[in-house]
């Protein structure tokens, strides 16, 4: 178990580092947990991994808040909606299979990768001129959908949040990453409260992983702030391609 925990902590550090920059840390941490803890129920593994995910995201968010101007009125509403939706998604995870979502997500991510690569100014432009009602609609819609998704299936939520802030609200990559971290904290916390209440978190595993994830998240956020939008755009594209490969494996090979 000691070797297993060490490997999980390495995965948590890498996940925290990647997630802090542009999301997608679950692509590393979730498969590592499922492979290294095969005797545990999937819901217990996912619940346990939410603790390090939250800690890494929280420290990364703290780094961003110091350097990036946050739209607090908007983000607080998004946090509340995302928190409640994530709890609902986690509940559904214990009741139904989430496999049917992966083919759809795979197709969406392929389009996202092509668009991001071909449109060089994607994530560089300024905010869109939405009315207050339009901005509220897009913000709450994003929080509800992606909050539920994070509680229900999880991997790539941070990247989807960044994508939503860029395409729907017109944020640049750095500002989108900062706001995404705050909303992602809420989705993780909603899932944690549900899983903890149903006894699906193993704290002896979750706490050491949380420390490593937090260290990785702090370092990743600092690097993103220093390097800026162009660096984050490249990293975003890499993570989207990684997500595509992960879901493609699940869709075409795992069930065979």
Buried (B, 14 or more C-beta within 10 A) or exposed (E): EEEEBEEBBBBBBBBBBBBBBBBBBBBBBBBBBBEBBEEBEBBBBBBBBBBBBBBBBBBBBBBBBEEBEBBEEBBEBBBBBBBBBBBBBBBBBBEEEBEEEBBEBBEBBBEBBEEBEEEEEBBBEEEEEBEEEEBBEBBBBBBBBBBBBBBBBBBBBBBBBBBBBBBBBBBBBBBBBBBBBBBBBBBBBBBBBBBBEBEBBBEEBBEBBBBBBBBBBBBBBBBBBEBEBEBBBBBBBBBBBBBBEBBBEBBEEEEE
